[in-house]
Amino acid sequence: MTTRSRLALFLAVAFTTAYALDVPGIRLLRESMRDPQATLLLEAVLVARMFTPLLAALVVLAVEGRLREWLRALHVVFPGLAPLTVSGLLVILVLVLSLGVGLPLGVRIEPCPVLRDLVGGGGWAWIIIVAGILLVGLIVGVTFNMVVALGEETGWRGLLLDTLSRDYGEPLAAGLVGVIWGLWHAPLIWAGYNYSIVGCGGSGGGPSAVIVFTSLTTGMGMVLAWLRYRYNSVMAPAAAHGTMNAVAGLFALAVSGPRLVAPPTGISGSIAAGLVGIALWLLYPPVDGRGDG
């Protein structure tokens, strides 16, 4: 297949199947605000949605007659425990840096009411509790969540990154994948996912939320692509992706401020992710792990 036809087929399958799942997903998102049972169903839809990029990648490989070698073609190899841990810690670094970025923008390090009630009031003890939960989130992120995140990473940092890098080179391809990754989330983000429910100071979604979220995925896309190239494995970015999914919700509850500004999904998170991504590519070029896809 040509690069253009490969890209078109992948995007058609990934976006069509994901957006189809968004139809019940958005309805469940709205119902979850008043019905806990809808929240469980929403989580099931979201997990299924995460595997649509893998489905798209497998369809492309099947058309190319390479389905039997899908593990190698999508860079699904175990890089070792150290790279997975480093991947998870990079996400924690981005989140911590996003606090520094957010403070001048009006973000405050204080628990939202729901977290304050959960940890039993105010005081500084809640920070220790949050730190402990973040550690658990890191462990979950590089284990169970990593497996789920492979549904996305095999597509984004596996087949799509390889496809775009043929014509655009690795750094630009990393950013382009990040933009596509963000737009793939667009219907849910527009409906308010990540912005109207989690944390305090909800924005309600809409076009502004889609723009801010896409800037976040572009910055994080640079970090995750660096991990893929550095370790020649999609399991490394999947560990980072899984860690973000594990700790982002709690992190949002530990800061106060407008959702479009506050970490982890506000513009402060976007800036922090972009800074870390650019620094990694400039200081430690990932020349050792580039595959042919």
N, C-alpha and C positions, 0 to 999 in steps of 0.2 A: 504493500500500500504506500501511496505517497504520503508525505507529512501532512498535507492538507486534508486528505480523505481520512487518514488515521485520526487526526484531531477532530474532524467533523463527526465521525462516528462515535468517538469517545464522549464528546460533549453532548451529543444528542441523547445517548442512553443515560448518562449520568444526570443530566438536568431533567429530562422527561420523567424518569422514574422518581427522582427526589421531589419534583414539584407535584407529581401525582399524590405522593404521600403527604404533601403539605395540605392537601384539601381536608382530610380528616384531622391532620395535625393542628391546623389553625383553629378548627372548631373545638378540639380538645383543649387547646391553649386557653381559650376564652372560658370554657367550662371549668377548667382547673382552678380558677380563682374562687369558685364557690363549692366545688365538688372534689374531694380528695381522690375519689375513685377515678376521675378523669385524669388526674395527674399520673397515675400508674399506667393508664392506657397511652397517655402522651409519651411517657418514657419509652414504651414499647415501640411506638411509631418512630421516635427519634433514633432509637438503636437500629431499627430496620433501615432507616434513611441513611445511616452511616455506611451501609454496605453497598449503596448504589454506585459509588466510584469503582469499587472492586468489580461489581457486575459489568460496568462499562469496560473496564480493562480486560476482563475475560472475554467479552464479546469481540473486542478488537483482536486479541490474540487468536481467538477461534477463527475469525475471518482470515487472518494471516497464516493459519495452519500451525500455530505455535502454542496451542493450549497445553500440550503435555509438558512444556518447559516453563509453565507460568511462574513457578517459584523463582527460578533464576531470572526470568525476564522482568519480574517485578521486584527483584532484589530482596526477597524474603529469606534472609539468612540471619542466624543468631550472632550478634556482634560481641557478645560477652556481657557480663553483669556490670562491669565498670562503665562502658559506653551508655548503657540504659540508665544507670544512676546519674551520670553526667547530663544526659538529656533531660531527665526530670529536674535536676538542680538548675539547669539553665532557665527553665520556666519560673522557678522560684526567684532567680536573679532578676528576671524581667519584671515580675510582680513587685519585688522590693524596690527596684529602680523606678517603677511607675508611681510609687508613693512619693519619691523625691520630686518627680516631674509634676505630680498632682498638687502638692502642697501650695506652691505659688499660684495655682489656678483655683484655689478655694476648697480643695479636698481636705477633709479632716479625718484623722485617725481616731475614730470612736465608733462603738458598735451601734448598728441600727437597732431599733426597739426589739425586733424579733430575736436578735442575737443576745441582747442585754437580758431579755427574759430567759433565754436558754441557759446562759451561764450564771444566772442568779444575781443580776444587778450590775452596777458599774464598778469603779475601782480599776486598778491595774491588773488584778488577777485574771481578768478575761483575756488579756494578751497572752499569758502563759497557756491558758486553755486553748486558745486559737493556734498557738505555735505547736502544741501537741497534736491538734487535729490536722494541721498542715503536714506534719510528719507522717501521720497515718495516710493522708491524701497522697503523699509522695509514693509511699509503698504501694497503695492501690493503683496509682497512676502508672507505675512501671511494671505492673503485673496484670491484673484483670482488665483494667481500662486500656492497657496497651493492646491487648488482643482485640478489643472492640474497635479501637482507633485504627487498627490495620485495615478495617473496611474502607476507610477513607484514604489512608496513606499509601496503600498499594496503587490507588488511582492517582492521587495528586502528586506525591513525591516519588511514585513508581513510574507508571506509564506516561503520564502527562508531562512530568518534568523532563524525562528523556526525549519525548517527542518535540517539545518546544526548544530544548537546548540544541537540537540539530541545526536550527536556523538562527537562533538568537544568542547562543552561548549560555553558559551556566548561570551567571548572576542575573541577567535580564530574565531568563526563563524562570528563575526562582521567584522574582517579583510578579511576573505574569501569572504564574500558578496561584500566587497569593490572592491576586485580584479575582481570578476565576473562582477560587475557593470561597471568597466572600460573597460573590454574586450568586453562587450556588445556594447560599443561605437566605437570599433576599426575601422570599415570601414570609418566612418565619420572623425574620428581623423586622420587616415592615409591620407585621402584626403585633410586635412588641416583645418577642422572645429575647431574653437577655437584657432588656431595657425597661420594661414596664412592671415586671414581677420581682426579679431578684434585686435585693438591696433596698436602699431607700433613695428617694429622689428620682423615681421612675420617669422616663421621657415619653413613654407611650408608643415608641416605634416610629414608623413613617420613613420618608426619604432620608432625613438627617441621620437616623439610626443606621440605615443601610450604608450610607457613605462612611460614617465613623467605623462601623464594623468591618467594612472592606479595607479601610486603612489599617485596622488591627491585623486582619488576616494577611495583608501584604507584608507588614513588618514581621509577623510571626512566620510567614512563609519563607522569609530570608533565613531565619534561624533554623527552621525545620529542613530546608533544602541543604543548608550547610551540614547539618547532622547526617542527612542521607548520603551526601558526597563524602563526608569525612570518614564514615564507617561502612560505606557501600552497602547499606542495609536500610530498608524502610522501617525496621523495628526500632531504630533509634529515634526518628521523628515520631513514630507511633507512641513511644514511651513519653516523649515530651507532650504530645497531643493529649494522651491519656492523663498525664499529670495536670495539665491545664483544666481538663474537664472535671477532674476530681476536686481541685482546690478553688476554682474560680468563683463558684457560688458562695462559699464561705468567705473568701477574700472580699467579695462585694458587700457582705454583711458587716465587715470589720471597718469599713470606711464610709464616711458620709459625704454627700455632694451630688450634684446632678449626674445622672447615669451617663450622659453623653461626654462627661469630663472625667469622672472618677474611674479608678481601676476597678476591675481588670479590663472591661470592654469599652471604656471611654477613651477619649483622645489621649489621656495621659498614658494609658496602656499601649496605644498605637505608637506614640513617640518612643517609649521605653523599648518596645520590641524592635522598632526600626533602628534605634541606636545600637542595641546588642547585635542585631543581624549584620549591620554594616561593619561594626568592629570585628566580628568574627571573620567576615570575608576578607577584610583588609589585613588583619594581623595574623590570621592562621588560614591561608588559602587552602581549601579542601582538595588538594591535588591528588591525594592517594587513593580515593575511593570512587572514581568515576567509572560507571558501567556503560555499556553500549545500548542497553534497553531493547 
